[in-house]
């Protein structure tokens, strides 16, 4: 056997050898054997064998939300961690039970921070019921009982949770539930092992592309390559006789799918299908045209104001010295390793969908709309995601397509898998923007005024246009707000104006991991370095001065500077760059150490990163998230660019849209410094400081300012 065996190869070979090993794996939505066990509440079910089933409404896509939320429930429940299992409740169940599990949306680093309170209450309530059941058996007062690791104890006696669960489930819930103080945590706050690791290692974890159902067919799809174009026609007769082909289906106004017994046969038949497109008016659109439109917006008279204090324009007019720069960030793709996919089964009475999704309720709504059935007649079974990054959140175009195809084959499950090329060219892309920054310095070199004009695309206008008020998209200003718990700017500038000239090209935008915080950190943090250079100030000292009234921003900045050795002697040819920002409720900073060879080759040696998320549920997961965020952030900074020519995306696959390789990846030293008192996110904030920290270090090494990403298209010497 080859020493290198892919997970999919393993699944394929072992499935064949075992006569279909996948049948033995747990697949959501398939009937499971065994008598139903009463639940203690929506979050907790304890089985007679002492297994503790914790239901997780948020999606697991590698970020560790499943384990983190389970820790919080288990902490309040006081059960043994080795007994914990998890399962997803379905959005149909959530609907039927008046949204007992709350929001099922997983994005914006909200998985833990916006559900921690009610999931903890679920664990605490279950524990209270178990104690009451034990107290009833012993005929003692509840306050005389204690719990530990899945047992209720009293005066030398003990009863297991499993033996008490059935009676506890019959009891009325107490009126008041007290949650533990974080200082008393035993499971939460510790680096517990993830609950989803084993399934990923042994191949038992079923992803959407792995799913197999009895009688299932497979579909491949091709949409019009030009944004906004339509399907004019196709010659089905040309491929109908090919082996395995079952049906050729028009999907909506702009796509055609081939259904076959295997996906490869569906894909190769689709490639041979003669198709005629109506490419529409957008065929003339190009990235250069978009850049020109955005550039004009930098000086437009009309713009929506995000943050304003003092009189920035007047202060700039009277400034002793002005500093000005223009930065830009391109469209970028999510490029998830698992392409978009869904399996759908439709009958006139019911529609079922199995899919990886960041929002089960949104997927249910999409299934209902596409099926023509009410939500109560539909169900979505959520699977672990092979990457999400926002692509599988607000927009569920692949679910609609899968259901539309399944409607043409009633009663037959059909698995739709996009090709990599389809996934690359029909995404919901990170918005393209430019930013013009103008700073005013007084005679002493102090920053007195700052105007940031952002020109570019609005995600909200593209996805939720009804939420645009007075021409303003609040998401555009992530990390640039004057105060607030989500993304405050931190820097004290007497005269400040941050505004946005909305310019929306035809490329559809979407929430992309880190969203607008990414480019805002580049714009602000690189420009602060420019201001420091113009004022002949040390970049760290200038930031410390401007953050004097923002102690949490300052604390993470000081932490990375100290650990990286800012201001201390370093190896020859090594240079440092700083960045800090607040986003998704957390305070983050990074210090990058780089070198640039005489040939212009960039080497990022290490990045020191600090995060203050308020509370840290699993420090080990936070460290992994921070490290992973730099993989994603540096991929974008170094290589990520989607360009449009003749109305279509030019990048088709990873050969033209490269991602970070091991040789590019620096060592990442994480500092987790929770200060308590608030709940911030950890999946996305540090992505934002990756690019500016590296760009500032590149300037320190070369004296060149890179203001137009990605870095790969620039010569550094």
N, C-alpha and C positions, 0 to 999 in steps of 0.2 A: 504494500500500500504506500502511496505517496506520503511523504512527511507533511506535505501541505494539503490539508483536506478542508474544503470550504464547508460552511454550515449547510448550504443548500445541497452540495454534493452528498454530504452525510445523510441528510433527510431523504434524498432521492434513492440512494443505494440501500439504506436500511429499510425504507418503506417497501421497496421491491422485494427485498430478501424476506421480510416479515409478512408479505402478502398484504401490505397496506398498514404500516405502523401508525400512520397519522390517525387512524380510526381510534386508537387508544388514547389519544390526547384529548384534553378538555377543549371543546369548541363551544363558545357561547351560543346559546340559541338552540342547541340540540338537546333533546330530552335526556335528562340525567336519571339514573336509577336510584332508588332509595326513597324512603318515606321522608316527607318534609319535616324539618325540625323547627319548632317555634323560635321566632326571633325575639330578642330582648328589646330591640328598637330598630330603626331603619339602618343603623350603623353596625350593630353587633349581633352576631348569632354564635352561640356556643353549642358545639355538638357533643353527644354523649362520650366520644373518645377524647374529650377535653380540647379538641381543636377550636380555635377562636377565629371565626370568619369575620373580617372587617371589610365593610363595603366602602369602596373608594369611588366617588363620583367624578373626580378629576381624571385627566388622561395621563398615562405614563408614556413618555416618548424619549426616555433616556435620562431625564433630568432628575429623577429620584423622588418625584412628588408622591408616588405610591407608598414608598417606604416612609417618607417624612410624615405623611398624614396618618399612616398606620401607627407610627411611634406615638403620635399625640393621643390617639384613641387608646392605645395600649397603656400609655402612661396613666391616664385617668382610670382605666379599667383595672389596672394592676394585675395584668395577666403575664404568663410566661412568654417571652419573645419567641422561643422555639416552637410554640404552639400556634403562632399567628399565620393565617392565610388571608389572602385578599381576593375580592371579586368585584367586578363592575356592576352596579345596578344599571338597568337600561333606561333610556329616556322615556320609553313607553310606560315603564313602572313609575318613573318620576311624575309623569303627567297624571297617571291614574291615582297617585297618592298625594295629589296637591303639592307637587314639588317637595316631597319630604327630604330629598337630598340637596335641595338648593340648586345653585348654579352648577352646570356641568361643563362650563367653558374653562379651558386651560390655556391661558395666554397672558402676556403682560406680567409674567412672574407672579401670578396671583394664586396659584394652586394652593399654597399653604397660607399665605398672608391674609387671604380673604375668606378662608373657611376654617381657620384654626379654632375659632371660638365654638362654633356649633358642632364640629366633629369631636372636640374635647368634651363638650356637654353630652354627646352620645355615649362616650366611654364612661363618664362619671355617672350618668343615669343607669347604665347597665350594671355598674358596680353597686349602686345603691339598691337596686332590685335584688341582686344576689345576696347582699347583706341582709336585707329584709326577709328573704326566703329562709336563710339560715337561722336568723333570730326567731322566726316563727316556729321552726322545727325544734329549736332548743328552748323555746319559751323564755327568751331573755330580751333585754333591751338592745336596740340597734347600736346605741353608743358604746355598748360593751364589746362589740365585735370588731375585728380587724381583718384586713385582707393583705395578701402577699402572694405574688407569682401564681395566681390562679386558685387560691384557697381562701376560704373564710374561716377564721379561727376565733375561739372563745374558751378561755380557761382550760387550755390543754386539749380541747376538742377541735376538730377541723372537718370541713366539708369542701369537696372540690367544686369548681364552677360547673363542670359538666353534670354533676349529680344534682345541682340546684337549678339549672337553667330552665327546665320545663316548668317548675313551680314559679320561678321568678318571672317568667313570661306572662303569667296570669295576673300579676299584681298591678295595682294602679301606680302610675309614676308619681314620685314625690313632687311637691309643689316647688321646692327650691333646691337647686343643685349648686354646690360650691366647687369651683375649679381650683386646682393647686396653684400655688405661687411657683414661678419658674425656679426659684432657689431650692425648691423641694423635689424637683424632677429627678427620677432615677433612670428612666429609659430615654425620654426626650432630652435633648441637649448633649447626648453622647454619640460617639461614632459607631452606631450599630450597623451590622452587615445588611446590605440591601436584600430585599425579599425577592427580587426578580432576576438575580444573577444566575442561579443554578439553571433555570429554564433556558436562558440564553446560551449557556455553556454546553448543555447536553442536547440542545436542539428541540426540546419539548415545547418551547414557547412558540405559539402559532401567531405569525404575523399575517396581515391581509393577503400577501402574495403566496403564503403557504397553504391557505385554507382549501380544504377539499370537502365537498358535500356530495351525497349520493346523486348520480345522474347529472352532475354539473358539466356545463359547457363553458367555453372560454371565448372572450371577445377582445379584439384589438380595434383601435379607433384612430381616425385621422380627421382633424379639424382644419378648416381653412387656414392656411399659413399666414394670411394677412389679417391683422386685427380688424374686426368689423366686417370681414368678407363673408360670403355665403357659399353654400353648395349649389352648383348649377345642375349637375347631373353626373351619373356614372354608368358604366356598362357592366351590369351584374353578370351578364351571360359569359363574359370573358373569364370568370373565375368560378362559376357555379359548379363546374365539374371537377374541381380540384379535390384531392383526398381530404376527408374530414370536414369540409366546409358545409355548414348547415344553413346559414342564412346571411344575407347582406342587408343591412338596415340603415336607412337614413335616420340620423339622430339630430333632432332640432332642425334649425335652418342652415347649419354650417358644417355638419360633420357626417361621416359615414363610418359604419363599423362592420366588421366581418366576425361572424360567430362560427366557431369550429370546435372539434373535439379536443384539440390542444391549443394552447396560446401561440405556439410557434407556427402552427399551420394557419391560424387566424392572421398572424402578423405577415407571414410571407405571401398569403393570398391578398391581403390588403395592399401590400407593396406592388403587386401585379395588377391591381384594379385600375382601369382607366378612369380618371376623375377629371371633371371640368369645374373650375372654381369661378365664381363671380367675385373678383378680388376687391371690388368697390373703390371708394374714393381715397382710402388710406394708403393705397399702393405707392403714393408719392412721398410718404413720410420717411424721414431719415433722422438719425441722431444729431447730425450737424444742424438740421433745421430746428430741432428741439432746443439745442444749446443756444442758438441765436435768440429764440423766443424767451428763454430764461434770462439771458444776458440783458435783454431789453427791460425785463421786469425789475432788474436791480435798481433802475433809476425811475421807475414808473411813479406817477404822482399818487396813485391810489394803492393802499395796502392795509391789511387788517392788523391791528395792533395787538400784540401778545403781552408785552410788558412795557411799562412806561413810568418814569419818575423824573422829576425835574424838567428841564428843557434841553434835551440833548442837541437839537439842531442849533439853537442859539449858542450853547456852550461850545460846540464844535467850531462855529464861526469865529468865536473869540479865543480859541485855544492858542497857546504859545507854539505848540507843535502838533501836527496831525500825522497819524499813521493810518494807512489804508491798504487793504488787500482783498482779493476775490478768491474764494475757494469753491470747489465743486465736487460733488459725489454722484456717480452714475447710477443707472438702473442696475439692480443685482437680482440674481435668482436665488431661491431657497436651496435648490440642488440637494434635496433629501436623498439619502441612499435608497430608500424604498420609494419608488415612484407612486403616483396616484393610482389607487385601485379600490374596487368595491365589488362585492358579490351580492346580487339581488335576486329575489324570487318573488314573482308577482302572480296573483290570481285576482279575479274580479272582487274577491272578498277581503284579501289581505296582501300586504307587501312587507317583506322582511329584507333587511340589508345588513351585511357584515362588512365592517370597514374600519380602518384606523382613522380616527377623527379627534380633533382637539375640542370638539363641542358636540356631544351626543344629541343635544336638543336641536341644534342647527341642522345636523344631519337628518334628524327625524323630520324636521320641517321641509327639508329638500326632498326627502323620500315621499312625503305626503303630497307635495306639490306636483312632483313628477308622476306619481302613481294615479292621481285623480281620486285618491281615497282620503278620508279624514285621518288626522293623526292617531286617533284611537284604533284605527284599523291597520296601523303600521307599527313596525318595531325596528330598532337599530341595535345591533350587537357590536359593542365597541371592542376592538382588538388593540393590543399594544402597537405603538407607532414606530416605524423605522425612520424616525425623524419627522419633525413637524415644522418648527421654526416660524410658525404663523401661517404657513401655506394650507394647513388642514384645519383652520379655525373658522373664519368668517364666511368663506366661500366654499361651497360643496358642489362644484360643477361636475366632478367625476361621479358623485352619487346620483345626480340627476341623469347623467348619461347611462349609468348602469341600470337604473330603473326603467328608463325609456327603452333600452335594449331588451330587458327582461319581459316587458309588456308584449313584445313581439313573439315570445315563447312562453305562454302562460303555464305556470306550474313547474317550470324548469329553472333551477338555479344557474345563473350566468355570472361568471367572474370576469370583470373588465379590468385589464391592466394596461396602463399607458406605456408606450415605449419611452425610452430615455429621451429621444428626440421630441416626442410629443410633450413630455414633462418640461423640457427646457424651453420650448417655444410657445407654450400655452400656460405660463405661470401667472401669478399675481405678484408683480415685481416690486422690490424696494424702490420707493419713489426717487426720481431724479431731482436734484436741487442744486442751486448755486447760492452763494452768500457773499455779500459785500459788507465788509466790516470797516468802520471808521472810528478811530480813537482820538480823543483830544487830551493832550498833556499840558499841565501848567508849567511855569518857568522853572519849578523845582523838579520837574520830571514825573509828577504824580498824575495818575489816570483820573481825569475829572469827568470825561464824557465818553459814551460808547453808543454807536448806532449799528445794529445788526439788521440788514435787510436780506431776508431769505426770499428767493424767487424759485418757484417750482411746484411740484405736484402735491396734491392733497389725497391722502389715503381715504379720509372720511368722505370726501366728495366722490370718490370712485366706488365706495362700498356702501356707505350709509349717507347718501346726499341729504336726507331729511334732517340730519343732525348738524348741518352747516347753518350757523346763525350769524346773520349780518356779515356774511362772507368769510367767517373765521372758522378754521379747523384747529381746535385746541391741541391736537396731537402734534402739530407742527412745532409747538414750542416746548416739547419735552426737555426738561433740564434747564429751561431758560425762564422759569416763572419766578415772580417776586414772592417768595414764601410758598407755603403749602406743604402737605405731607408726601407728595408724589415726586416732584422734581424741581426743587428750588435752585436758583442760580448760585447762591452763596456769596459771590463777589459783591462788595459794597462799592458801587459807582454812583456818585451824586446825580449825574444826569445820564439816564439810560433810556434807549428806545429800541425795542425789538419788534419788527413787523414782518409781514409775509405778503408778497405779491403772488397770488395763486395763478399758476399756469399749468394746465392739465393736458399733456400729450395723449395720443391714442393708446399708448401702452398701459394696460390695466394695472393699477397699483394694488398693493396688499401689505398686510402687517408682516414685517420681516424681523426676525429675532433681534431685539434691541430697538426696532422701529426708528423713530426720528431722533432718539437720543444719540444714535451713532454719529450721524453727520453733525449734529449740534455740538457734540464734544470735539469733533475735528475742528469745526469752525472756531469755537470759543477758545479751546485750549491751545491750539496752534497760534491763534492770533494773540493770546496773552503772552506767549513766548516772543512773538514779534514786538509787542509793546515793550517787554522787558529789554530786548535787544536795543530798541530805539532809545530807551531811557537809560541805557547802560546799567541795567540792574540785573542781579542774579534772578533767574526765573523762579527759583524757590522762594527767595526773599520777597519778591513782588507778590507772589501768591499768598504768602503768609500775611502780608500787609493787607491785602484786599479781603482776606478771609478772617480777619481778626474778630469779627462779630458772628462768625459761623463756625462754632467750635467743632461740630461733627465733621464738616467738610475738612477742616484744618487737621483734625486728628488722623484721618486716613492718609492725608497728604504727608504729614510728618512721619507717619509709620513707614511708608514706602521709601521716603527719602533717607531715613535713618538706616533701614535694613540694606538699602542699595549702596550706601556709603556716599551719598551726595556731598560734594565738597572735599572728599578725601582722595589721596593719591590712588590711581588705578592703573591697571596694565596699559602699556603703550598702545595707542590706537583704539582704546575703548572709550565710548562716550555715552552719557546718560540723557534721557529725556523724560519729562514729567507730564502727567495729566491727572485731573480729578473731576468728578461730577457727581451730582445726585440724580438718581433715576429709579423708577419703580419702587420708591420708598426707601431705598438704601443709599448709603454714602460709599463711594468707591474711589480708588486712586491706583495709579500704576507708575512704575519707573522702569523704563526699558534701557538695557545696556546693549549697544551695537558697535560694530566696526564696519568700515567700508574699505575694501582693498583698493590698490592702485588701479585695478581694472574696473572699479566701480561695482564690485560684487558686495551686496549687503549681507551681513551676518548678524542675526539677532541672537545674542548669547543667552540672555536671561531677561525675565520680566518679574519684578516684585509687585504683587497686587494685594491691596488691602480692601476689605469689605466690612462695613458695619451694617448688618441687617436688623439691628435691634435685638431680636431673639434668634438664636441659632439652634434649630431642631436637631440637625445631624451635621456636625462640623466636617466629618469625612466627606459627606455628599457635597457640602459647600465647596470644599477644596477641589473636588472633582469637577463641579460645575464651573468654577472659576478657570480651571485649566482648560476645560472644553470650550469655554467662551473665547479664550484666546486663539484656539484653533479656528473657530468660526470668524472671529474679528480680524485675525491676521490674514486668513484666506481672502476676505473682502479687501483689506487694505493693500495687500500685495498683488492680487490677481483679479479680483471680482469686477467684471464689467459686462453688462448686456448692452449690445448696440443694435440699432435697427437700420435696415437698408431696404428700400422698396416696400415699406410697411410690414416687414417681418423680422423676427429675431435672427441674427446671424449665428449666434452660438448654438450648436446643436447637441453637443455632448461634452464630456470632460476634457477632450483634447483641445477644445477651444474655450472652455470655461474651467480652467484648472483650479484645484483646491490645494491647500497646504499639504506638503509631504513631510515625512519624518525629518528629512534633511533641513527643512526650513524651521522646524519647531524649536523654540527656545526652552530652556528650563524655566518653569514657572514656580515661584515661591509665594505661597499664599499666606496671608495674614487675616485670620477671622477674628474680628474684635467687636463682638456684640455689646452694645452699651445699654440695652434694655429699654423698656418703655414704649416700644413701637415694633411693628412687624413689617419688614421690608422684603423685597424679592431678591433672589440670588441667581436666577437663570440667565438674566439678560444684562444687568447693569455693567459688568466689567467688559462686555464686548465693546462698549463705547469708548473705553480708555485705551484699547489696544492700538488703534491707528494713530491717535495724536501723540501718545507716548513715543512710539517708534518714529514718527515724523519729526518730532522735536529732537530726538536723539540723532537722527540723520542730519538735521541742520547743524547740531553741535559737532558732528564728525566732518561735515563737508562744507558748511557755510551755504548750502543750497536749500531754499524753501520749496518743498513739493506741495502745491496747493490744489492739484488736480489728480484725484485717485483714478485707477490704482497705481501703485508705485512701479509696477513692472514695465509700464510704458515710458518711464523716465530714465535717463542716464544720470548717474550720481557723480560722475567725474567728467 
